[in-house]
Amino acid sequence: MSRTMMLKRPSEVATMRRLCRDIIQYTSAHGIPNIFRARHWFRRALWAVFVGCALCCALWQCTEMVLSFYSYPSHEKITLVSGTELRFPAITICNLNSVRYSSLKKSFSMSSSLQDSGLEQSHRRNRSSSLNGTGFWDSSQETTNYARSFNKFASEFNELSDEEKIEMGHQLEDMLIYCNYHGQACNTSFFSGFINYKFGNCYTFNSQKSTDIRGNPISSEVLNTTKAGFMHGLHMELFIQQTEYVKDITHSAGIRLLIHDHSATPFPEDEGVNIPPGTETDIGMMKVEIQRLKSPFGSHCTDGEGFRNYYHDLYGSRYTRESCKRTCAQQTIMENCGCSHWEFAVPPGSHYPKCNLSAAGISECLELYEYKFAHDMLPCNCPLQCKEEIYQLTVSGSQWPATAFLEKFSSDLREMGGQLGTIADNPQLIRDNLVKVVVYYQQLNYERIVEEPSITSGVISSLLRMCVCV
């Protein structure tokens, strides 16, 4: 029995050898059959070299592709999305003057703090003592001195309650004299609001929030645009109340306007455009939607998971890189200076007192961390947000109201009465105090920029199959 098995084994081995030889000789992989078909040893060696080189190249290419895949490269895909309807963005407006002069005079503490801050004196001193050796003004020193004086005033203003801050700022009821969106009348119930350390009361149209700056209920309806063009946007006429400007605080007149996503916190001190009085400013916009890939891809973006965001705690807004940096700055200041800075959001329930520059050591501590924040030197890990909406603007302007329209417009102002009635007969005062702005979509299509993986797992699988075949 065992002898029979031993006789079969050489036969089976020979059969396997013939089978392997047949497979190699008749395989569809080019070059390999020619190694065995060649009659001369030189040709056989030459074919073996060719096949070996081809195999090495294939293995090298596969290795490079796998290494590239695990480096997670990406590219941007840009598409133009067309539709019949677009959601209208949020529009934030702020008067360039933060505190009304009349309310400042009523508040003895704030009137005294304005004098104590040295804003007026610093402005005068800079003009008289900031001459350099060439006879020109040293504007950098002037800016530094003014910033210090303004910060002193801002820290005193920060000590007030929110109700007092709102009362001292410009009121939307006084500023908004005309509002029309997409051919329909709008009013103050379409605006929410917030307090900004530099501009005081700021108001946001179409914020989709349910309360105004005082907590009163307002319309949170989502506003959409079904037609592009000048006639189908937001038209506003605003009374900036230059007679209420505080000369030592505000050196420019007009409105700061921002166009932004509804869920993002606006920062008017760093973003937006200024709208001057006496003009009609037309702002055409194009929407750009950006989508990034999370880690391990190069953008390393986030939706905010695991990141503390004081602006979400306070306003319910989503994560952005800017809100993360400001939250980080506030955390750093609270931990190192022992107080909360007026420039940044304060989380609800914080036990840190408000920063007061008159307290010992606070001024020097704040200057250090303000400098680090301005120069991006704080140890903050703030990646980009994965989804972002930005608006590319085309801004144009013309004189408003026109001379031919001035008489009719003056008559309308007299009928409105109040402060508007007092300037109705003076064309110069009308142009010094009134602003018209129109915001509209130039087109209903928008640009979408999507970050996509340059190499997918499907490409790797196909390449590996090819390597196996080779």
LUMLUMBA-196005 format. One record per residue (C-alpha): residue in three letters; x, y, z. Coordinates in steps of 0.001 Angstrom, whole numbers, plus 500000, padded with zeros to 6 digits. Layout:
<pts>
ALAXYZ/...
</pts>
This chain:
<pts>
MET500000500000500000/SER502703502411500924/ARG504700501414497824/THR501743502270495593/MET501527505691497179/MET505234506251496658/LEU504812505385493007/LYS501994507914492615/ARG503847510821494161/PRO506430511280491360/SER503589511132488858/GLU501616513812490732/VAL504686516010491056/ALA505333515742487329/THR501733516611486590/MET501956519727488803/ARG505160520784487069/ARG503545520443483652/LEU500502522380484841/CYS502611525244486209/ARG504725525285483049/ASP501602525421480858/ILE500182528281482951/ILE503409530267482704/GLN503831529617478958/TYR500282530575478059/THR499575533346480639/SER498263536660479318/ALA500944538551481287/HIS503187539863478506/GLY506831538810478525/ILE506705535925480991/PRO505813533194478369/ASN508678534371476159/ILE511192533450478859/PHE510275529780478357/ARG509567529910474628/ALA512940531394473737/ARG515277528808472073/HIS518523530592472862/TRP519795531247476382/PHE520632534879475545/ARG517067535650474487/ARG515761533874477546/ALA518027535987479798/LEU517022539162477976/TRP513329538440478450/ALA513949537665482122/VAL515646541060482570/PHE512752542839480853/VAL510146541077482995/GLY512122541722486182/CYS512410545430485394/ALA508688545669484581/LEU507812543892487824/CYS510054546231489845/CYS508487549292488202/ALA504988547984488936/LEU505867547309492559/TRP507447550765492841/GLN504345552424491392/CYS502071550486493742/THR504230551430496733/GLU504225555109495733/MET500460555068495275/VAL499876553452498687/LEU502228555945500362/SER500455558812498581/PHE497102557477499712/TYR498211557504503340/SER499492561085503011/TYR495805561999502389/PRO496169564439499485/SER493142566461498418/HIS492019568818495681/GLU489286571401495257/LYS486291570819493018/ILE484570574026491929/THR481025573915490578/LEU478474576570489714/VAL475131575703491324/SER472022577159489698/GLY468572577380491235/THR465352579350491372/GLU465683580393495012/LEU468442581441497386/ARG468353582058501109/PHE469018585715501868/PRO472002586225504216/ALA472042588032507540/ILE472802591766507298/THR474331593456510378/ILE474454597236510707/CYS476227599298513388/ASN476411603051513808/LEU480069604117513772/ASN479301606093516930/SER478921603783519915/VAL477383606083522554/ARG474840608883522091/TYR476023612270523324/SER472715613049525034/SER472755609793527021/LEU476409610300527896/LYS475679613729529386/LYS472888612231531484/SER475250609645532947/PHE477606611401535352/SER479799608316535762/MET480303607822532020/SER480768611550531395/SER483449611584534070/SER485093608454532696/LEU485265610065529241/GLN487140612999530740/ASP489321610712532843/SER490168608486529888/GLY492012611385528243/LEU490618610738524759/GLU490300614406523898/GLN493568615371525551/SER495443612492523928/HIS494219613627520530/ARG495402617190521173/ARG498731616117522666/ASN499446613845519744/ARG498970616667517301/SER501269618983519219/SER503963616588520431/SER504118613831517826/LEU506258615724515341/ASN509303613692514388/GLY512632615029513207/THR511393615509509641/GLY508508617730510642/PHE505825615099509909/TRP503275613644512308/ASP504226610429514076/SER500921608687513367/SER501959605411515011/GLN502438607091518384/GLU499142608931517953/THR497323605675517220/THR498886603979520251/ASN497908606777522616/TYR494377606927521246/ALA493979603141521572/ARG495045603262525225/SER492629606085525972/PHE489787604322524154/ASN490472601092526056/LYS490237603002529324/PHE486856604390528310/ALA485738600948527020/SER486639599301530337/GLU484505601852532207/PHE481656601351529718/ASN481970597608530254/GLU481164598056533944/LEU477598599079533041/SER474768596579532832/ASP473558595417529415/GLU470368597432529859/GLU472366600615530477/LYS474640599934527498/ILE471649599427525194/GLU469987602603526431/MET473122604678525799/GLY473551603443522218/HIS471687604386519056/GLN468164602955518922/LEU466954601143515822/GLU463568602886516150/ASP465348606222515624/MET467750605038512917/LEU465494603020510588/ILE463285605399508614/TYR462601603114505632/CYS462906599366505058/ASN461802597234502122/TYR462736593670501268/HIS461854592046497955/GLY459067594588497405/GLN457563594097500880/ALA457749596561503754/CYS459894595578506749/ASN460396597171510151/THR462268596803513431/SER460621593415514093/PHE462887591945511384/PHE466037592829513363/SER467745591142516291/GLY470659592828518037/PHE473770592580520165/ILE476217594866521955/ASN479649595422520429/TYR482446596929522510/LYS483483599315519694/PHE480202600223517979/GLY477673599828520777/ASN474265598594519588/CYS474397596531516404/TYR471306595204514624/THR470985592154512366/PHE468363591773509646/ASN467197588216508907/SER469203586696511756/GLN466553583960512260/LYS466682584671515995/SER463428584903517927/THR464218587938520126/ASP465525591461519599/ILE468341593204521472/ARG466093593685524529/GLY464719590141524499/ASN461358591031522938/PRO459886588505520452/ILE460501589210516753/SER459954587448513441/SER462321584513512890/GLU460998583663509426/VAL463579582516506888/LEU463730585024504034/ASN464489583707500555/THR465151585457497266/THR463467584249494095/LYS464816586960491794/ALA468230588540491420/GLY468871592206490845/PHE468665595632492443/MET464878595771492759/HIS464612592461494655/GLY467008593033497547/LEU466991594853500873/HIS466506598631500730/MET467184600651503884/GLU467274604364504673/LEU469019605128507961/PHE469313608215510164/ILE472786608132511744/GLN472167611066514148/GLN475446612930513771/THR474229615443516307/GLU474533612606518845/TYR478142611777517937/VAL480765612062520675/LYS483678613889519071/ASP486322612367521346/ILE485265608789520528/THR484145608827516900/HIS486215610332514086/SER484187608919511171/ALA480484609106510355/GLY478316606446508793/ILE477296602809509139/ARG479367599624509393/LEU477631596881507391/LEU478400593148507379/ILE476940590369505237/HIS477316586950506818/ASP475888583488507395/HIS472941583343509829/SER474630580896512172/ALA477971582738512390/THR478808585464514908/PRO479581588794513180/PHE482637590774514260/PRO482063594313512941/GLU485321595640514409/ASP487267593420511976/GLU484833592734509118/GLY482403594582506857/VAL482370597841504906/ASN481708601440505925/ILE478722603210504359/PRO479152607025504305/PRO476258609484504748/GLY474884611461501822/THR475211608495499453/GLU473231605572498143/THR475498602544498422/ASP474566599543496283/ILE476076596201497274/GLY475767593333494817/MET476783589969496243/MET477727586508495037/LYS477525583570497426/VAL480438581144497788/GLU479924577901499706/ILE483022576097500984/GLN483161572493502246/ARG486376571130503735/LEU487506567633504775/LYS488192566699508374/SER491448565180509626/PRO493545563346508451/PHE493235565477505310/GLY495241568672505011/SER492524571126506065/HIS492124569443509484/CYS488778571225509760/THR486212570752512509/ASP482536571318513204/GLY483427572427516709/GLU483442569080518485/GLY485611569301521579/PHE486215573062521247/ARG484903575541523791/ASN483001578371522085/TYR481806581223524309/TYR479937582716521344/HIS477860579562521055/ASP477188579669524810/LEU476116583307524603/TYR474504583679521166/GLY473931580106519973/SER476207580640516963/ARG478187577815515376/TYR481934577252515507/THR484235579435513400/ARG487981579875513573/GLU487578583519514630/SER485190582687517468/CYS487613579975518606/LYS490550582414518674/ARG488543584972520642/THR487351582323523076/CYS490936581183523548/ALA492050584792524136/GLN489337585310526748/GLN490276582058528504/THR493938583070528552/ILE493167586535529931/MET490845585184532620/GLU493426582640533739/ASN496389585031533736/CYS494848588428534513/GLY491971587242536702/CYS489245589168534838/SER487151589034531659/HIS488019591326528734/TRP485300593589527298/GLU486354592803523726/PHE485432589104523921/ALA482361587094524862/VAL481960586141528515/PRO480466582694529195/PRO477234582636531197/GLY477859582056534892/SER481498583182534776/HIS482915584002538217/TYR485615586295536812/PRO485010590045537335/LYS485083592493534433/CYS488524593942533713/ASN489037597399535197/LEU492128599238533984/SER492301601260537185/ALA493071598087539168/ALA496725597399539926/GLY498555595366537282/ILE495511594864535052/SER496531597380532385/GLU499982595823531844/CYS498554592294531822/LEU495892593176529250/GLU498355595001527006/LEU500568591905526934/TYR497791589528525906/GLU496166592033523534/TYR499519592219521750/LYS499803588428521631/PHE496251588102520309/ALA496837590749517615/HIS500031588983516469/ASP498615585444516704/MET501080584469519447/LEU498628582805521838/PRO498819578986522167/CYS495436578435520543/ASN494516575401518472/CYS491799576754516180/PRO491342574820512910/LEU489125576038510100/GLN485411575292510132/CYS484339572494507757/LYS481437574467506280/GLU481602578146505467/GLU479562580664503522/ILE481209583840502286/TYR479887586625500095/GLN481877588374497396/LEU480763592000497190/THR480597594568494423/VAL480127598011495984/SER479121601177494138/GLY477776604516495289/SER476071607720494171/GLN474954610974495774/TRP471739610685497719/PRO469333612335497886/ALA469752613916494430/THR469309617672494184/ALA466149617285492087/PHE464664614941494714/LEU465743616988497725/GLU462625619185497975/LYS460236616213497998/PHE462461614346500445/SER462615617363502778/SER458820617469502835/ASP458726613783503845/LEU461189614426506660/ARG459094617314508011/GLU456086615018508198/MET458111612471510200/GLY458912615135512799/GLY461299614721515719/GLN465010615010514974/LEU464310614393511297/GLY462060617463511237/THR464831619656512618/ILE467171618869509701/ALA464505618840506966/ASP465168622409505780/ASN468942622115505604/PRO470273620113502599/GLN473723619806504142/LEU472352618383507400/ILE470235615933505415/ARG473287614628503580/ASP475334614566506798/ASN472781612434508637/LEU471110610093506164/VAL472345606891504561/LYS470726604702501916/VAL471942601166501273/VAL470716598431498913/VAL471883594819499255/TYR470957592287496568/TYR472048589122494797/GLN473675589721491441/GLN472720586206490316/LEU470755583332491791/ASN473527580842491097/TYR476407580434493512/GLU479863578921493601/ARG480498575735495551/ILE484073574778496459/VAL484349571218497781/GLU487557569622499025/GLU487749566010497832/PRO490285563197498328/SER492741563041495406/ILE493152559263495843/THR490295557014496900/SER490338553435498180/GLY488787552351494865/VAL491824553637492946/ILE494153551784495307/SER492203548524494865/SER492338548802491076/LEU496066549467491155/LEU496747546517493419/ARG494737544236491116/MET496816545472488217/CYS500028544753490140/VAL498822541209490874/CYS498003540671487201/VAL501414541913486172/
</pts>
